[in-house]
């Protein structure tokens, strides 16, 4: 159970790191500019201005598009692998390996490795100012985590932990349903008692009114 929980947490962490690395504007950083895979932020008159990436040559632009595509694919396949892993927990026969999840994770690993490698070898190689930002570092960390998850999914076998997880989920759902049914029964019982009390009070008030009217007539 703890192993499965750790794998899921690690996978979710990897997804978050990949999304931050792909979206955040810190692949190449200088004192007055932040560059990401999609644009550039320049500090002009104490204000940040966004602009497109125009300083690259035609060849570098092609490499940049490759980095963009492989980064997005890495995010896609990592998220898809997470859903496939959760689905295989409940559908895969006991003793089988999570091969499909491992293959998807391997594709994501190769994609993010390709993106970071192309960015390192082909972009900003002649820039004398600046350095790689935290998004670039997160991309390489994500590569290491996706590689570790790939090996884990290929080696991991479905054991009784998965069945215990499914049984615990069913038991939890049953308890919730029982609690809801008990709450509804109590509410119905209390409503019935309230209606009975209101009826008794109404009858008592009417009886007292009749007695009062009879005394006045006498």
Order of alpha helices (4+ residues) and beta strands (2+ residues): alpha-beta-beta-beta-beta-alpha-alpha-beta-alpha-alpha
